[in-house]
Amino acid sequence: MAQAGWVFDAFRCIGCHACHVSCKAENNTMELQTGGANLSYRRVVIQESGTFPHPKREPISMACNHCARPSCIPSCPVDAISKREADGIVLIDQDLCIGCGYCEAACPYGAPKLNVNTGKYEKCTLCVHRTSVGLQPACVPTCVGAALRFVADGDFSDHGVVPEQFADTGLTNPSIKFV
């Protein structure tokens, strides 16, 4: 099975949130911020580590990792989540989703999010509408530091230098490599 995924270079990331904003614009989630809810498929997390006099702040761009063994799939009681054979992209079928939230609870990376307008869960689709026609996901070309790259078919068995607070990669084998 082919496996699409991400390569993220934290050294190149400047924490500008362009990936986050382009994702919201591409997926039309800009208006879904009512009642304190904020639907974002990609987010920038600031990881803090170290101690005085050497503290460290590192931005990490996060989205669904389209895992080799996604924990969200077996957690779904109505089989609304599937992994495409052609590219390994994990998708939630909006016609089947009942909004139970089990996928959100099962995901160690916090990818599925509730759309308060529909009552159903959504997440990054790797911009399948773009990648299916040979384009990059919307977040990739907007990354000003070229810290985020899309890989159409990669080997993600080596995750590289995983950030300290990233969930154990042995849980789901996420399709991301940190360089």
Sequence and secondary structure as in RCSB ss.txt:
>XXXX:A:sequence
MAQAGWVFDAFRCIGCHACHVSCKAENNTMELQTGGANLSYRRVVIQESGTFPHPKREPISMACNHCARPSCIPS
CPVDAISKREADGIVLIDQDLCIGCGYCEAACPYGAPKLNVNTGKYEKCTLCVHRTSVGLQPACVPTCVGAALRF
VADGDFSDHGVVPEQFADTGLTNPSIKFV
>XXXX:A:secstr
    EEEE TTT     HHHHHHHHHTT TT  GGG    SSEEEEEEE  TTS EEEEEEE     SS SHHHH
 TT  EEE TTT  EEE TTT     HHHHH TT   EEETTTTEEE   TTHHHHTTT   THHHH TT  EEE
ESS   S  BS  TTS  TTTT  SEEE 
